[in-house]
Amino acid sequence: LVPPAGGGPKHELLADFRAAQGEVVASLRAAEGVDLGRAKLRSPFFKPLKLTAGQAFQVILAHTRRHIWHMRRVLEDAHFPREPAASRSAAASDAAES
């Protein structure tokens, strides 16, 4: 299991995820009436790749499902929640001093 890049408090990570999902919903609404099979764009991650808007939305939604699947795996893991690294270091230092 890979922790989120940068980590951070759970409530902040969830707020960031929800905000990103809000942006996806806003983009879908803005695309209402657009032929998603004809409108094209370049991938922001791999410039030579051109996608239709429909394909781009499919990639975004699949990526979102992957994040949700990963969150569920983390929550179901017997070792979750783990102690933050800073707390483990402090506990190890305290134990060494005893």
Residue frames relative to the residue before (quaternion, step in Angstrom):
aa qw qx qy qz dx dy dz
L 1.0000 0.0000 0.0000 0.0000 0.00 0.00 0.00
V 0.2400 -0.7822 0.5661 0.1008 3.52 -0.88 0.99
P 0.3581 -0.7311 0.5285 0.2406 3.62 -0.67 1.01
P 0.6272 -0.5360 0.3875 0.4113 3.59 -1.15 0.47
A 0.5643 -0.5939 0.4489 0.3570 3.56 -1.07 0.72
G 0.8089 0.2360 -0.1815 0.5070 3.56 -0.81 0.93
G 0.2474 -0.7968 0.5170 0.1913 3.56 1.17 -0.49
G 0.2089 0.7822 -0.5762 0.1114 3.52 -1.09 -0.65
P 0.6870 -0.4683 0.3440 0.4362 3.54 -1.28 0.20
K 0.6243 -0.5872 0.3837 0.3438 3.53 -1.08 0.89
H 0.6756 0.5041 -0.3109 0.4391 3.60 0.86 -0.91
E 0.6433 0.5096 -0.3239 0.4708 3.62 1.09 -0.65
L 0.6398 0.5184 -0.3240 0.4658 3.57 0.99 -0.83
L 0.6632 0.4947 -0.3035 0.4725 3.57 0.95 -0.87
A 0.6360 0.5179 -0.3291 0.4679 3.60 0.98 -0.77
D 0.6407 0.5168 -0.3192 0.4696 3.61 1.00 -0.81
F 0.6525 0.5125 -0.3104 0.4640 3.57 0.96 -0.90
R 0.6653 0.4957 -0.3034 0.4686 3.58 0.91 -0.91
A 0.6319 0.5265 -0.3358 0.4591 3.60 0.97 -0.77
A 0.6441 0.5124 -0.3183 0.4703 3.58 0.98 -0.85
Q 0.6534 0.5022 -0.3175 0.4691 3.58 0.99 -0.78
G 0.6071 0.5475 -0.3430 0.4626 3.57 1.11 -0.66
E 0.6373 0.5201 -0.3211 0.4693 3.57 1.06 -0.74
V 0.6271 0.5220 -0.3348 0.4713 3.59 1.04 -0.75
V 0.6511 0.5078 -0.3126 0.4696 3.59 0.91 -0.91
A 0.6490 0.5114 -0.3185 0.4645 3.60 0.94 -0.87
S 0.6494 0.5115 -0.3157 0.4658 3.60 1.00 -0.80
L 0.6380 0.5180 -0.3238 0.4689 3.58 1.00 -0.80
R 0.6559 0.5008 -0.3092 0.4727 3.58 0.97 -0.83
A 0.6533 0.5151 -0.3106 0.4599 3.58 0.99 -0.84
A 0.6800 0.4920 -0.2836 0.4637 3.59 1.16 -0.59
E 0.3763 0.7333 -0.4931 0.2783 3.59 1.25 0.03
G 0.7915 0.2638 -0.2240 0.5037 3.55 -0.83 1.03
V 0.5897 0.5476 -0.3714 0.4631 3.59 1.24 -0.25
D 0.4198 -0.6666 0.5488 0.2797 3.58 -1.03 0.76
L 0.2732 -0.8152 0.4933 0.1324 3.56 -0.14 1.32
G 0.6314 0.5281 -0.3304 0.4618 3.57 1.24 -0.27
R 0.7203 0.4140 -0.2428 0.5009 3.58 1.23 -0.34
A 0.6240 0.5326 -0.3464 0.4549 3.59 1.01 -0.77
K 0.1198 -0.8182 0.5618 0.0238 3.58 -0.79 1.05
L 0.0064 -0.7766 0.6299 0.0060 3.51 -1.25 0.52
R 0.4627 -0.6449 0.5269 0.3038 3.54 -1.30 0.34
S 0.5326 -0.6094 0.4829 0.3343 3.52 -1.12 0.71
P 0.4057 -0.7113 0.5085 0.2663 3.62 -0.85 0.87
F 0.6886 0.4875 -0.2703 0.4637 3.60 1.25 -0.38
F 0.7777 0.0903 -0.0357 0.6210 3.56 1.22 -0.55
K 0.3319 -0.8306 0.4156 0.1649 3.52 0.20 1.41
P 0.6622 0.5103 -0.3539 0.4194 3.67 0.87 -0.66
L 0.6269 0.5601 -0.3285 0.4306 3.60 1.21 -0.44
K 0.1065 -0.7691 0.6286 0.0448 3.55 -0.82 1.06
L 0.0886 -0.7878 0.6094 0.0111 3.54 -0.99 0.93
T 0.4507 -0.5854 0.5597 0.3755 3.51 -1.26 0.28
A 0.6434 -0.5080 0.3841 0.4248 3.58 -1.20 0.35
G 0.6241 0.5460 -0.3353 0.4471 3.58 1.04 -0.75
Q 0.6534 0.4967 -0.3093 0.4802 3.57 0.96 -0.85
A 0.6336 0.5334 -0.3336 0.4504 3.58 0.97 -0.84
F 0.6641 0.4866 -0.3111 0.4747 3.59 0.93 -0.84
Q 0.6223 0.5343 -0.3442 0.4570 3.60 1.03 -0.70
V 0.6418 0.5132 -0.3186 0.4724 3.58 0.99 -0.83
I 0.6567 0.5130 -0.3101 0.4575 3.59 0.91 -0.93
L 0.6884 0.4782 -0.2904 0.4616 3.59 0.88 -0.90
A 0.6300 0.5115 -0.3369 0.4773 3.61 1.02 -0.70
H 0.6413 0.5179 -0.3158 0.4699 3.58 1.01 -0.83
T 0.6313 0.5258 -0.3223 0.4703 3.58 1.03 -0.77
R 0.6402 0.5128 -0.3260 0.4701 3.59 0.95 -0.87
R 0.6251 0.5379 -0.3346 0.4560 3.59 1.05 -0.75
H 0.6390 0.5106 -0.3260 0.4741 3.58 0.99 -0.80
I 0.6629 0.5003 -0.3116 0.4618 3.59 0.89 -0.88
W 0.6294 0.5230 -0.3287 0.4715 3.58 0.97 -0.84
H 0.6619 0.5056 -0.3058 0.4613 3.57 0.95 -0.90
M 0.6368 0.5237 -0.3338 0.4569 3.61 0.94 -0.83
R 0.6465 0.5156 -0.3220 0.4611 3.59 0.95 -0.82
R 0.6420 0.5167 -0.3263 0.4630 3.59 0.96 -0.84
V 0.6484 0.5100 -0.3246 0.4626 3.58 0.93 -0.85
L 0.6807 0.4992 -0.2923 0.4495 3.59 0.85 -0.95
E 0.6954 0.4649 -0.2683 0.4778 3.59 1.11 -0.68
D 0.5105 0.6605 -0.4129 0.3642 3.59 1.25 -0.29
A 0.5139 -0.6762 0.4429 0.2870 3.56 -0.89 0.98
H 0.7079 0.4529 -0.2626 0.4741 3.61 1.14 -0.54
F 0.5610 0.5804 -0.3959 0.4378 3.60 1.24 0.21
P 0.5773 -0.2502 -0.7763 0.0377 1.61 -1.82 1.65
R 0.3944 -0.6865 0.5596 0.2451 3.50 -1.17 0.70
E 0.5627 -0.5722 0.4817 0.3521 3.47 -1.29 0.49
P 0.5154 -0.6285 0.4652 0.3507 3.64 -0.90 0.77
A 0.6355 -0.5625 0.3744 0.3736 3.59 -1.08 0.73
A 0.6333 0.5369 -0.3399 0.4417 3.60 0.96 -0.81
S 0.6601 0.4995 -0.3097 0.4678 3.59 0.99 -0.79
R 0.6319 0.5237 -0.3300 0.4664 3.59 1.04 -0.80
S 0.6503 0.5159 -0.3140 0.4609 3.58 0.97 -0.86
A 0.6594 0.5013 -0.3076 0.4682 3.57 0.92 -0.88
A 0.6544 0.5082 -0.3115 0.4653 3.59 0.95 -0.86
A 0.6430 0.5136 -0.3188 0.4702 3.60 1.01 -0.80
S 0.6465 0.5115 -0.3157 0.4699 3.59 0.99 -0.83
D 0.6499 0.5130 -0.3118 0.4661 3.58 0.97 -0.88
A 0.6582 0.5058 -0.3082 0.4647 3.59 0.97 -0.86
A 0.6528 0.5205 -0.3121 0.4534 3.59 0.99 -0.82
E 0.6700 0.5040 -0.2942 0.4588 3.58 1.09 -0.72
S 0.6174 0.5812 -0.3403 0.4066 3.60 1.18 -0.52
